[in-house]
Amino acid sequence: MASAEDNIISFEPKPEPRRSGPMKSDLVEQAAVIIPDPQVLVNLVSKRVAQLNSGRRPLVDALPTMGVADIALMELIEGKIKLKES
């Protein structure tokens, strides 16, 4: 009969690799300077993320490690997308 200790597997997590470039929180802070209202910023980024996910091409040079939210934030920061005010 096997003991409970026979079922234990030791696990040591590997350290996560460091990502080059700005972190997402930095991008959010930069975008918040342009669009200070958090709800408007979230809605704008969400709409652009949906467009990117449906096949639209990024308007900025995107690194392979960037997610679509990071791309949308970079587009906003670089002035490639703007809020249309009615």
PDB file of N, CA, C and O in Angstrom:
ATOM      1  N   MET A   1       0.840  -1.171   0.000  1.00  0.00           N
ATOM      2  CA  MET A   1       0.000   0.000   0.000  1.00  0.00           C
ATOM      3  C   MET A   1       0.889   1.239   0.000  1.00  0.00           C
ATOM      4  O   MET A   1       1.832   1.328   0.786  1.00  0.00           O
ATOM      5  N   ALA A   2       0.592   2.189  -0.874  1.00  0.00           N
ATOM      6  CA  ALA A   2       1.383   3.416  -1.002  1.00  0.00           C
ATOM      7  C   ALA A   2       0.992   4.400   0.097  1.00  0.00           C
ATOM      8  O   ALA A   2      -0.174   4.519   0.472  1.00  0.00           O
ATOM      9  N   SER A   3       1.999   5.091   0.592  1.00  0.00           N
ATOM     10  CA  SER A   3       1.716   6.093   1.619  1.00  0.00           C
ATOM     11  C   SER A   3       1.375   7.423   0.958  1.00  0.00           C
ATOM     12  O   SER A   3       1.594   7.600  -0.240  1.00  0.00           O
ATOM     13  N   ALA A   4       0.839   8.354   1.740  1.00  0.00           N
ATOM     14  CA  ALA A   4       0.462   9.671   1.219  1.00  0.00           C
ATOM     15  C   ALA A   4       1.690  10.419   0.715  1.00  0.00           C
ATOM     16  O   ALA A   4       1.577  11.234  -0.200  1.00  0.00           O
ATOM     17  N   GLU A   5       2.855  10.159   1.292  1.00  0.00           N
ATOM     18  CA  GLU A   5       4.078  10.847   0.876  1.00  0.00           C
ATOM     19  C   GLU A   5       4.514  10.419  -0.522  1.00  0.00           C
ATOM     20  O   GLU A   5       5.219  11.170  -1.197  1.00  0.00           O
ATOM     21  N   ASP A   6       4.116   9.242  -0.969  1.00  0.00           N
ATOM     22  CA  ASP A   6       4.461   8.776  -2.312  1.00  0.00           C
ATOM     23  C   ASP A   6       3.741   9.589  -3.390  1.00  0.00           C
ATOM     24  O   ASP A   6       4.171   9.606  -4.543  1.00  0.00           O
ATOM     25  N   ASN A   7       2.655  10.257  -3.022  1.00  0.00           N
ATOM     26  CA  ASN A   7       1.873  11.029  -3.985  1.00  0.00           C
ATOM     27  C   ASN A   7       2.290  12.500  -4.052  1.00  0.00           C
ATOM     28  O   ASN A   7       1.678  13.281  -4.780  1.00  0.00           O
ATOM     29  N   ILE A   8       3.301  12.875  -3.317  1.00  0.00           N
ATOM     30  CA  ILE A   8       3.737  14.269  -3.296  1.00  0.00           C
ATOM     31  C   ILE A   8       4.796  14.483  -4.367  1.00  0.00           C
ATOM     32  O   ILE A   8       5.775  13.741  -4.452  1.00  0.00           O
ATOM     33  N   ILE A   9       4.584  15.501  -5.175  1.00  0.00           N
ATOM     34  CA  ILE A   9       5.540  15.861  -6.217  1.00  0.00           C
ATOM     35  C   ILE A   9       6.111  17.224  -5.864  1.00  0.00           C
ATOM     36  O   ILE A   9       5.368  18.176  -5.627  1.00  0.00           O
ATOM     37  N   SER A  10       7.425  17.311  -5.831  1.00  0.00           N
ATOM     38  CA  SER A  10       8.026  18.588  -5.498  1.00  0.00           C
ATOM     39  C   SER A  10       7.966  19.509  -6.709  1.00  0.00           C
ATOM     40  O   SER A  10       8.152  19.067  -7.842  1.00  0.00           O
ATOM     41  N   PHE A  11       7.707  20.786  -6.466  1.00  0.00           N
ATOM     42  CA  PHE A  11       7.571  21.762  -7.537  1.00  0.00           C
ATOM     43  C   PHE A  11       8.292  23.038  -7.137  1.00  0.00           C
ATOM     44  O   PHE A  11       8.022  23.615  -6.084  1.00  0.00           O
ATOM     45  N   GLU A  12       9.197  23.463  -7.978  1.00  0.00           N
ATOM     46  CA  GLU A  12       9.881  24.725  -7.756  1.00  0.00           C
ATOM     47  C   GLU A  12       9.583  25.616  -8.944  1.00  0.00           C
ATOM     48  O   GLU A  12      10.018  25.329 -10.060  1.00  0.00           O
ATOM     49  N   PRO A  13       8.843  26.701  -8.719  1.00  0.00           N
ATOM     50  CA  PRO A  13       8.509  27.574  -9.847  1.00  0.00           C
ATOM     51  C   PRO A  13       9.747  28.237 -10.427  1.00  0.00           C
ATOM     52  O   PRO A  13      10.677  28.603  -9.708  1.00  0.00           O
ATOM     53  N   LYS A  14       9.734  28.379 -11.740  1.00  0.00           N
ATOM     54  CA  LYS A  14      10.835  29.065 -12.410  1.00  0.00           C
ATOM     55  C   LYS A  14      10.598  30.569 -12.310  1.00  0.00           C
ATOM     56  O   LYS A  14       9.452  31.017 -12.340  1.00  0.00           O
ATOM     57  N   PRO A  15      11.654  31.341 -12.194  1.00  0.00           N
ATOM     58  CA  PRO A  15      11.450  32.789 -12.178  1.00  0.00           C
ATOM     59  C   PRO A  15      10.946  33.248 -13.544  1.00  0.00           C
ATOM     60  O   PRO A  15      11.375  32.736 -14.578  1.00  0.00           O
ATOM     61  N   GLU A  16      10.034  34.214 -13.535  1.00  0.00           N
ATOM     62  CA  GLU A  16       9.494  34.704 -14.795  1.00  0.00           C
ATOM     63  C   GLU A  16      10.532  35.545 -15.513  1.00  0.00           C
ATOM     64  O   GLU A  16      11.258  36.313 -14.882  1.00  0.00           O
ATOM     65  N   PRO A  17      10.606  35.403 -16.838  1.00  0.00           N
ATOM     66  CA  PRO A  17      11.574  36.225 -17.577  1.00  0.00           C
ATOM     67  C   PRO A  17      11.150  37.680 -17.548  1.00  0.00           C
ATOM     68  O   PRO A  17       9.959  37.989 -17.501  1.00  0.00           O
ATOM     69  N   ARG A  18      12.118  38.561 -17.575  1.00  0.00           N
ATOM     70  CA  ARG A  18      11.821  39.981 -17.587  1.00  0.00           C
ATOM     71  C   ARG A  18      11.400  40.394 -18.979  1.00  0.00           C
ATOM     72  O   ARG A  18      12.026  40.012 -19.968  1.00  0.00           O
ATOM     73  N   ARG A  19      10.352  41.165 -19.053  1.00  0.00           N
ATOM     74  CA  ARG A  19       9.888  41.659 -20.345  1.00  0.00           C
ATOM     75  C   ARG A  19      10.545  42.990 -20.626  1.00  0.00           C
ATOM     76  O   ARG A  19      10.657  43.841 -19.744  1.00  0.00           O
ATOM     77  N   SER A  20      10.978  43.166 -21.861  1.00  0.00           N
ATOM     78  CA  SER A  20      11.547  44.447 -22.222  1.00  0.00           C
ATOM     79  C   SER A  20      10.422  45.385 -22.625  1.00  0.00           C
ATOM     80  O   SER A  20       9.352  44.938 -23.039  1.00  0.00           O
ATOM     81  N   GLY A  21      10.657  46.657 -22.509  1.00  0.00           N
ATOM     82  CA  GLY A  21       9.651  47.649 -22.869  1.00  0.00           C
ATOM     83  C   GLY A  21       8.773  48.009 -21.686  1.00  0.00           C
ATOM     84  O   GLY A  21       8.921  47.460 -20.594  1.00  0.00           O
ATOM     85  N   PRO A  22       7.860  48.936 -21.918  1.00  0.00           N
ATOM     86  CA  PRO A  22       7.017  49.397 -20.804  1.00  0.00           C
ATOM     87  C   PRO A  22       6.031  48.334 -20.357  1.00  0.00           C
ATOM     88  O   PRO A  22       5.582  47.499 -21.142  1.00  0.00           O
ATOM     89  N   MET A  23       5.712  48.389 -19.088  1.00  0.00           N
ATOM     90  CA  MET A  23       4.718  47.474 -18.549  1.00  0.00           C
ATOM     91  C   MET A  23       3.342  48.066 -18.806  1.00  0.00           C
ATOM     92  O   MET A  23       3.213  49.269 -19.031  1.00  0.00           O
ATOM     93  N   LYS A  24       2.342  47.247 -18.773  1.00  0.00           N
ATOM     94  CA  LYS A  24       0.988  47.681 -19.062  1.00  0.00           C
ATOM     95  C   LYS A  24       0.557  48.841 -18.169  1.00  0.00           C
ATOM     96  O   LYS A  24      -0.102  49.768 -18.639  1.00  0.00           O
ATOM     97  N   SER A  25       0.921  48.802 -16.888  1.00  0.00           N
ATOM     98  CA  SER A  25       0.518  49.885 -15.987  1.00  0.00           C
ATOM     99  C   SER A  25       1.120  51.217 -16.424  1.00  0.00           C
ATOM    100  O   SER A  25       0.497  52.265 -16.254  1.00  0.00           O
ATOM    101  N   ASP A  26       2.322  51.183 -16.982  1.00  0.00           N
ATOM    102  CA  ASP A  26       2.929  52.405 -17.505  1.00  0.00           C
ATOM    103  C   ASP A  26       2.120  52.936 -18.681  1.00  0.00           C
ATOM    104  O   ASP A  26       1.919  54.144 -18.805  1.00  0.00           O
ATOM    105  N   LEU A  27       1.662  52.049 -19.533  1.00  0.00           N
ATOM    106  CA  LEU A  27       0.862  52.461 -20.678  1.00  0.00           C
ATOM    107  C   LEU A  27      -0.464  53.057 -20.223  1.00  0.00           C
ATOM    108  O   LEU A  27      -0.926  54.046 -20.792  1.00  0.00           O
ATOM    109  N   VAL A  28      -1.073  52.474 -19.216  1.00  0.00           N
ATOM    110  CA  VAL A  28      -2.339  52.989 -18.693  1.00  0.00           C
ATOM    111  C   VAL A  28      -2.127  54.391 -18.123  1.00  0.00           C
ATOM    112  O   VAL A  28      -2.942  55.284 -18.354  1.00  0.00           O
ATOM    113  N   GLU A  29      -1.045  54.585 -17.385  1.00  0.00           N
ATOM    114  CA  GLU A  29      -0.755  55.904 -16.814  1.00  0.00           C
ATOM    115  C   GLU A  29      -0.555  56.943 -17.910  1.00  0.00           C
ATOM    116  O   GLU A  29      -1.044  58.066 -17.792  1.00  0.00           O
ATOM    117  N   GLN A  30       0.156  56.584 -18.971  1.00  0.00           N
ATOM    118  CA  GLN A  30       0.384  57.511 -20.076  1.00  0.00           C
ATOM    119  C   GLN A  30      -0.921  57.824 -20.807  1.00  0.00           C
ATOM    120  O   GLN A  30      -1.169  58.972 -21.175  1.00  0.00           O
ATOM    121  N   ALA A  31      -1.747  56.810 -21.015  1.00  0.00           N
ATOM    122  CA  ALA A  31      -3.022  57.011 -21.705  1.00  0.00           C
ATOM    123  C   ALA A  31      -3.983  57.841 -20.846  1.00  0.00           C
ATOM    124  O   ALA A  31      -4.798  58.594 -21.380  1.00  0.00           O
ATOM    125  N   ALA A  32      -3.890  57.706 -19.527  1.00  0.00           N
ATOM    126  CA  ALA A  32      -4.768  58.450 -18.620  1.00  0.00           C
ATOM    127  C   ALA A  32      -4.483  59.951 -18.659  1.00  0.00           C
ATOM    128  O   ALA A  32      -5.342  60.758 -18.304  1.00  0.00           O
ATOM    129  N   VAL A  33      -3.292  60.318 -19.085  1.00  0.00           N
ATOM    130  CA  VAL A  33      -2.984  61.741 -19.246  1.00  0.00           C
ATOM    131  C   VAL A  33      -3.790  62.296 -20.432  1.00  0.00           C
ATOM    132  O   VAL A  33      -4.235  63.443 -20.405  1.00  0.00           O
ATOM    133  N   ILE A  34      -3.968  61.475 -21.460  1.00  0.00           N
ATOM    134  CA  ILE A  34      -4.690  61.886 -22.663  1.00  0.00           C
ATOM    135  C   ILE A  34      -6.202  61.823 -22.442  1.00  0.00           C
ATOM    136  O   ILE A  34      -6.925  62.749 -22.808  1.00  0.00           O
ATOM    137  N   ILE A  35      -6.673  60.738 -21.847  1.00  0.00           N
ATOM    138  CA  ILE A  35      -8.095  60.533 -21.539  1.00  0.00           C
ATOM    139  C   ILE A  35      -8.195  60.376 -20.018  1.00  0.00           C
ATOM    140  O   ILE A  35      -8.088  59.258 -19.513  1.00  0.00           O
ATOM    141  N   PRO A  36      -8.397  61.472 -19.278  1.00  0.00           N
ATOM    142  CA  PRO A  36      -8.365  61.389 -17.806  1.00  0.00           C
ATOM    143  C   PRO A  36      -9.561  60.667 -17.172  1.00  0.00           C
ATOM    144  O   PRO A  36      -9.452  60.197 -16.039  1.00  0.00           O
ATOM    145  N   ASP A  37     -10.684  60.567 -17.864  1.00  0.00           N
ATOM    146  CA  ASP A  37     -11.850  59.885 -17.302  1.00  0.00           C
ATOM    147  C   ASP A  37     -11.661  58.378 -17.453  1.00  0.00           C
ATOM    148  O   ASP A  37     -11.642  57.876 -18.577  1.00  0.00           O
ATOM    149  N   PRO A  38     -11.521  57.639 -16.339  1.00  0.00           N
ATOM    150  CA  PRO A  38     -11.244  56.197 -16.422  1.00  0.00           C
ATOM    151  C   PRO A  38     -12.307  55.409 -17.191  1.00  0.00           C
ATOM    152  O   PRO A  38     -11.971  54.476 -17.920  1.00  0.00           O
ATOM    153  N   GLN A  39     -13.584  55.771 -17.038  1.00  0.00           N
ATOM    154  CA  GLN A  39     -14.640  55.043 -17.744  1.00  0.00           C
ATOM    155  C   GLN A  39     -14.530  55.243 -19.253  1.00  0.00           C
ATOM    156  O   GLN A  39     -14.713  54.299 -20.022  1.00  0.00           O
ATOM    157  N   VAL A  40     -14.233  56.456 -19.671  1.00  0.00           N
ATOM    158  CA  VAL A  40     -14.090  56.739 -21.093  1.00  0.00           C
ATOM    159  C   VAL A  40     -12.866  56.002 -21.642  1.00  0.00           C
ATOM    160  O   VAL A  40     -12.913  55.437 -22.735  1.00  0.00           O
ATOM    161  N   LEU A  41     -11.777  56.011 -20.881  1.00  0.00           N
ATOM    162  CA  LEU A  41     -10.554  55.325 -21.302  1.00  0.00           C
ATOM    163  C   LEU A  41     -10.810  53.828 -21.480  1.00  0.00           C
ATOM    164  O   LEU A  41     -10.409  53.243 -22.486  1.00  0.00           O
ATOM    165  N   VAL A  42     -11.467  53.220 -20.519  1.00  0.00           N
ATOM    166  CA  VAL A  42     -11.766  51.788 -20.590  1.00  0.00           C
ATOM    167  C   VAL A  42     -12.650  51.490 -21.796  1.00  0.00           C
ATOM    168  O   VAL A  42     -12.407  50.522 -22.517  1.00  0.00           O
ATOM    169  N   ASN A  43     -13.671  52.312 -22.020  1.00  0.00           N
ATOM    170  CA  ASN A  43     -14.569  52.082 -23.150  1.00  0.00           C
ATOM    171  C   ASN A  43     -13.848  52.239 -24.485  1.00  0.00           C
ATOM    172  O   ASN A  43     -14.068  51.450 -25.404  1.00  0.00           O
ATOM    173  N   LEU A  44     -12.996  53.244 -24.597  1.00  0.00           N
ATOM    174  CA  LEU A  44     -12.246  53.459 -25.832  1.00  0.00           C
ATOM    175  C   LEU A  44     -11.304  52.289 -26.118  1.00  0.00           C
ATOM    176  O   LEU A  44     -11.257  51.775 -27.236  1.00  0.00           O
ATOM    177  N   VAL A  45     -10.560  51.879 -25.102  1.00  0.00           N
ATOM    178  CA  VAL A  45      -9.621  50.756 -25.272  1.00  0.00           C
ATOM    179  C   VAL A  45     -10.389  49.475 -25.570  1.00  0.00           C
ATOM    180  O   VAL A  45      -9.961  48.683 -26.410  1.00  0.00           O
ATOM    181  N   SER A  46     -11.508  49.258 -24.901  1.00  0.00           N
ATOM    182  CA  SER A  46     -12.309  48.049 -25.138  1.00  0.00           C
ATOM    183  C   SER A  46     -12.818  47.987 -26.573  1.00  0.00           C
ATOM    184  O   SER A  46     -12.786  46.931 -27.206  1.00  0.00           O
ATOM    185  N   LYS A  47     -13.286  49.118 -27.081  1.00  0.00           N
ATOM    186  CA  LYS A  47     -13.777  49.141 -28.462  1.00  0.00           C
ATOM    187  C   LYS A  47     -12.648  48.848 -29.444  1.00  0.00           C
ATOM    188  O   LYS A  47     -12.842  48.123 -30.420  1.00  0.00           O
ATOM    189  N   ARG A  48     -11.460  49.417 -29.183  1.00  0.00           N
ATOM    190  CA  ARG A  48     -10.328  49.174 -30.083  1.00  0.00           C
ATOM    191  C   ARG A  48      -9.854  47.724 -29.987  1.00  0.00           C
ATOM    192  O   ARG A  48      -9.484  47.126 -30.998  1.00  0.00           O
ATOM    193  N   VAL A  49      -9.863  47.157 -28.779  1.00  0.00           N
ATOM    194  CA  VAL A  49      -9.491  45.750 -28.597  1.00  0.00           C
ATOM    195  C   VAL A  49     -10.432  44.862 -29.409  1.00  0.00           C
ATOM    196  O   VAL A  49      -9.987  43.911 -30.051  1.00  0.00           O
ATOM    197  N   ALA A  50     -11.726  45.165 -29.384  1.00  0.00           N
ATOM    198  CA  ALA A  50     -12.690  44.381 -30.169  1.00  0.00           C
ATOM    199  C   ALA A  50     -12.371  44.482 -31.656  1.00  0.00           C
ATOM    200  O   ALA A  50     -12.457  43.490 -32.378  1.00  0.00           O
ATOM    201  N   GLN A  51     -12.003  45.676 -32.116  1.00  0.00           N
ATOM    202  CA  GLN A  51     -11.639  45.842 -33.524  1.00  0.00           C
ATOM    203  C   GLN A  51     -10.398  45.025 -33.872  1.00  0.00           C
ATOM    204  O   GLN A  51     -10.356  44.363 -34.909  1.00  0.00           O
ATOM    205  N   LEU A  52      -9.394  45.072 -33.009  1.00  0.00           N
ATOM    206  CA  LEU A  52      -8.162  44.314 -33.255  1.00  0.00           C
ATOM    207  C   LEU A  52      -8.438  42.812 -33.256  1.00  0.00           C
ATOM    208  O   LEU A  52      -7.898  42.074 -34.080  1.00  0.00           O
ATOM    209  N   ASN A  53      -9.279  42.370 -32.332  1.00  0.00           N
ATOM    210  CA  ASN A  53      -9.618  40.944 -32.266  1.00  0.00           C
ATOM    211  C   ASN A  53     -10.434  40.491 -33.469  1.00  0.00           C
ATOM    212  O   ASN A  53     -10.425  39.308 -33.812  1.00  0.00           O
ATOM    213  N   SER A  54     -11.138  41.417 -34.114  1.00  0.00           N
ATOM    214  CA  SER A  54     -11.932  41.034 -35.278  1.00  0.00           C
ATOM    215  C   SER A  54     -11.134  41.108 -36.576  1.00  0.00           C
ATOM    216  O   SER A  54     -11.678  40.875 -37.655  1.00  0.00           O
ATOM    217  N   GLY A  55      -9.835  41.436 -36.472  1.00  0.00           N
ATOM    218  CA  GLY A  55      -8.988  41.375 -37.655  1.00  0.00           C
ATOM    219  C   GLY A  55      -8.388  42.692 -38.119  1.00  0.00           C
ATOM    220  O   GLY A  55      -7.598  42.702 -39.063  1.00  0.00           O
ATOM    221  N   ARG A  56      -8.738  43.795 -37.487  1.00  0.00           N
ATOM    222  CA  ARG A  56      -8.127  45.067 -37.867  1.00  0.00           C
ATOM    223  C   ARG A  56      -6.646  45.034 -37.538  1.00  0.00           C
ATOM    224  O   ARG A  56      -6.228  44.422 -36.555  1.00  0.00           O
ATOM    225  N   ARG A  57      -5.862  45.695 -38.365  1.00  0.00           N
ATOM    226  CA  ARG A  57      -4.411  45.719 -38.157  1.00  0.00           C
ATOM    227  C   ARG A  57      -4.025  46.806 -37.154  1.00  0.00           C
ATOM    228  O   ARG A  57      -4.660  47.859 -37.100  1.00  0.00           O
ATOM    229  N   PRO A  58      -2.991  46.549 -36.366  1.00  0.00           N
ATOM    230  CA  PRO A  58      -2.506  47.581 -35.446  1.00  0.00           C
ATOM    231  C   PRO A  58      -1.988  48.794 -36.220  1.00  0.00           C
ATOM    232  O   PRO A  58      -1.439  48.659 -37.314  1.00  0.00           O
ATOM    233  N   LEU A  59      -2.171  49.971 -35.640  1.00  0.00           N
ATOM    234  CA  LEU A  59      -1.710  51.212 -36.245  1.00  0.00           C
ATOM    235  C   LEU A  59      -0.321  51.610 -35.749  1.00  0.00           C
ATOM    236  O   LEU A  59       0.216  52.642 -36.150  1.00  0.00           O
ATOM    237  N   VAL A  60       0.248  50.793 -34.885  1.00  0.00           N
ATOM    238  CA  VAL A  60       1.594  51.015 -34.357  1.00  0.00           C
ATOM    239  C   VAL A  60       2.402  49.743 -34.553  1.00  0.00           C
ATOM    240  O   VAL A  60       1.844  48.669 -34.780  1.00  0.00           O
ATOM    241  N   ASP A  61       3.716  49.869 -34.464  1.00  0.00           N
ATOM    242  CA  ASP A  61       4.566  48.685 -34.521  1.00  0.00           C
ATOM    243  C   ASP A  61       4.418  47.935 -33.198  1.00  0.00           C
ATOM    244  O   ASP A  61       4.795  48.440 -32.141  1.00  0.00           O
ATOM    245  N   ALA A  62       3.871  46.742 -33.272  1.00  0.00           N
ATOM    246  CA  ALA A  62       3.610  45.951 -32.072  1.00  0.00           C
ATOM    247  C   ALA A  62       4.654  44.860 -31.929  1.00  0.00           C
ATOM    248  O   ALA A  62       5.013  44.186 -32.894  1.00  0.00           O
ATOM    249  N   LEU A  63       5.131  44.703 -30.711  1.00  0.00           N
ATOM    250  CA  LEU A  63       6.036  43.605 -30.400  1.00  0.00           C
ATOM    251  C   LEU A  63       5.231  42.318 -30.265  1.00  0.00           C
ATOM    252  O   LEU A  63       4.061  42.370 -29.885  1.00  0.00           O
ATOM    253  N   PRO A  64       5.820  41.170 -30.563  1.00  0.00           N
ATOM    254  CA  PRO A  64       5.083  39.912 -30.431  1.00  0.00           C
ATOM    255  C   PRO A  64       4.604  39.646 -29.008  1.00  0.00           C
ATOM    256  O   PRO A  64       3.646  38.897 -28.813  1.00  0.00           O
ATOM    257  N   THR A  65       5.248  40.239 -28.022  1.00  0.00           N
ATOM    258  CA  THR A  65       4.867  40.005 -26.632  1.00  0.00           C
ATOM    259  C   THR A  65       3.735  40.912 -26.168  1.00  0.00           C
ATOM    260  O   THR A  65       3.238  40.756 -25.052  1.00  0.00           O
ATOM    261  N   MET A  66       3.322  41.857 -27.007  1.00  0.00           N
ATOM    262  CA  MET A  66       2.271  42.794 -26.619  1.00  0.00           C
ATOM    263  C   MET A  66       0.894  42.178 -26.825  1.00  0.00           C
ATOM    264  O   MET A  66       0.628  41.538 -27.843  1.00  0.00           O
ATOM    265  N   GLY A  67       0.035  42.380 -25.853  1.00  0.00           N
ATOM    266  CA  GLY A  67      -1.352  41.969 -25.997  1.00  0.00           C
ATOM    267  C   GLY A  67      -2.135  43.051 -26.726  1.00  0.00           C
ATOM    268  O   GLY A  67      -1.627  44.150 -26.947  1.00  0.00           O
ATOM    269  N   VAL A  68      -3.370  42.740 -27.097  1.00  0.00           N
ATOM    270  CA  VAL A  68      -4.157  43.708 -27.853  1.00  0.00           C
ATOM    271  C   VAL A  68      -4.494  44.946 -27.030  1.00  0.00           C
ATOM    272  O   VAL A  68      -4.618  46.035 -27.592  1.00  0.00           O
ATOM    273  N   ALA A  69      -4.643  44.810 -25.722  1.00  0.00           N
ATOM    274  CA  ALA A  69      -4.901  45.992 -24.884  1.00  0.00           C
ATOM    275  C   ALA A  69      -3.677  46.912 -24.883  1.00  0.00           C
ATOM    276  O   ALA A  69      -3.814  48.134 -24.942  1.00  0.00           O
ATOM    277  N   ASP A  70      -2.489  46.325 -24.815  1.00  0.00           N
ATOM    278  CA  ASP A  70      -1.263  47.126 -24.874  1.00  0.00           C
ATOM    279  C   ASP A  70      -1.167  47.853 -26.216  1.00  0.00           C
ATOM    280  O   ASP A  70      -0.762  49.014 -26.270  1.00  0.00           O
ATOM    281  N   ILE A  71      -1.539  47.169 -27.291  1.00  0.00           N
ATOM    282  CA  ILE A  71      -1.496  47.777 -28.621  1.00  0.00           C
ATOM    283  C   ILE A  71      -2.475  48.952 -28.679  1.00  0.00           C
ATOM    284  O   ILE A  71      -2.133  50.024 -29.177  1.00  0.00           O
ATOM    285  N   ALA A  72      -3.689  48.748 -28.171  1.00  0.00           N
ATOM    286  CA  ALA A  72      -4.690  49.813 -28.175  1.00  0.00           C
ATOM    287  C   ALA A  72      -4.209  51.012 -27.361  1.00  0.00           C
ATOM    288  O   ALA A  72      -4.405  52.157 -27.770  1.00  0.00           O
ATOM    289  N   LEU A  73      -3.585  50.759 -26.218  1.00  0.00           N
ATOM    290  CA  LEU A  73      -3.059  51.851 -25.400  1.00  0.00           C
ATOM    291  C   LEU A  73      -1.942  52.596 -26.128  1.00  0.00           C
ATOM    292  O   LEU A  73      -1.885  53.825 -26.088  1.00  0.00           O
ATOM    293  N   MET A  74      -1.062  51.862 -26.787  1.00  0.00           N
ATOM    294  CA  MET A  74       0.023  52.503 -27.547  1.00  0.00           C
ATOM    295  C   MET A  74      -0.539  53.353 -28.684  1.00  0.00           C
ATOM    296  O   MET A  74      -0.042  54.448 -28.944  1.00  0.00           O
ATOM    297  N   GLU A  75      -1.569  52.856 -29.358  1.00  0.00           N
ATOM    298  CA  GLU A  75      -2.193  53.625 -30.435  1.00  0.00           C
ATOM    299  C   GLU A  75      -2.753  54.940 -29.894  1.00  0.00           C
ATOM    300  O   GLU A  75      -2.618  55.981 -30.536  1.00  0.00           O
ATOM    301  N   LEU A  76      -3.367  54.899 -28.744  1.00  0.00           N
ATOM    302  CA  LEU A  76      -3.910  56.096 -28.117  1.00  0.00           C
ATOM    303  C   LEU A  76      -2.793  57.063 -27.723  1.00  0.00           C
ATOM    304  O   LEU A  76      -2.881  58.262 -27.986  1.00  0.00           O
ATOM    305  N   ILE A  77      -1.756  56.540 -27.101  1.00  0.00           N
ATOM    306  CA  ILE A  77      -0.633  57.358 -26.659  1.00  0.00           C
ATOM    307  C   ILE A  77       0.049  58.040 -27.835  1.00  0.00           C
ATOM    308  O   ILE A  77       0.435  59.205 -27.747  1.00  0.00           O
ATOM    309  N   GLU A  78       0.196  57.312 -28.936  1.00  0.00           N
ATOM    310  CA  GLU A  78       0.870  57.849 -30.110  1.00  0.00           C
ATOM    311  C   GLU A  78      -0.047  58.698 -30.994  1.00  0.00           C
ATOM    312  O   GLU A  78       0.380  59.184 -32.042  1.00  0.00           O
ATOM    313  N   GLY A  79      -1.299  58.878 -30.581  1.00  0.00           N
ATOM    314  CA  GLY A  79      -2.216  59.724 -31.335  1.00  0.00           C
ATOM    315  C   GLY A  79      -2.801  59.078 -32.575  1.00  0.00           C
ATOM    316  O   GLY A  79      -3.334  59.775 -33.439  1.00  0.00           O
ATOM    317  N   LYS A  80      -2.713  57.756 -32.683  1.00  0.00           N
ATOM    318  CA  LYS A  80      -3.233  57.038 -33.852  1.00  0.00           C
ATOM    319  C   LYS A  80      -4.739  56.836 -33.762  1.00  0.00           C
ATOM    320  O   LYS A  80      -5.410  56.719 -34.788  1.00  0.00           O
ATOM    321  N   ILE A  81      -5.277  56.794 -32.541  1.00  0.00           N
ATOM    322  CA  ILE A  81      -6.727  56.738 -32.349  1.00  0.00           C
ATOM    323  C   ILE A  81      -7.108  57.870 -31.411  1.00  0.00           C
ATOM    324  O   ILE A  81      -6.352  58.242 -30.513  1.00  0.00           O
ATOM    325  N   LYS A  82      -8.287  58.403 -31.639  1.00  0.00           N
ATOM    326  CA  LYS A  82      -8.765  59.523 -30.823  1.00  0.00           C
ATOM    327  C   LYS A  82     -10.223  59.315 -30.480  1.00  0.00           C
ATOM    328  O   LYS A  82     -10.932  58.547 -31.131  1.00  0.00           O
ATOM    329  N   LEU A  83     -10.652  60.003 -29.462  1.00  0.00           N
ATOM    330  CA  LEU A  83     -12.035  59.956 -29.026  1.00  0.00           C
ATOM    331  C   LEU A  83     -12.845  60.935 -29.855  1.00  0.00           C
ATOM    332  O   LEU A  83     -12.528  62.123 -29.911  1.00  0.00           O
ATOM    333  N   LYS A  84     -13.887  60.438 -30.495  1.00  0.00           N
ATOM    334  CA  LYS A  84     -14.767  61.310 -31.274  1.00  0.00           C
ATOM    335  C   LYS A  84     -15.821  61.861 -30.318  1.00  0.00           C
ATOM    336  O   LYS A  84     -16.635  61.121 -29.765  1.00  0.00           O
ATOM    337  N   GLU A  85     -15.783  63.168 -30.142  1.00  0.00           N
ATOM    338  CA  GLU A  85     -16.747  63.802 -29.251  1.00  0.00           C
ATOM    339  C   GLU A  85     -17.945  64.275 -30.052  1.00  0.00           C
ATOM    340  O   GLU A  85     -17.797  64.848 -31.131  1.00  0.00           O
ATOM    341  N   SER A  86     -19.141  64.031 -29.511  1.00  0.00           N
ATOM    342  CA  SER A  86     -20.334  64.444 -30.239  1.00  0.00           C
ATOM    343  C   SER A  86     -20.944  65.702 -29.682  1.00  0.00           C
ATOM    344  O   SER A  86     -21.959  66.176 -30.193  1.00  0.00           O
TER     345      SER A  86
END
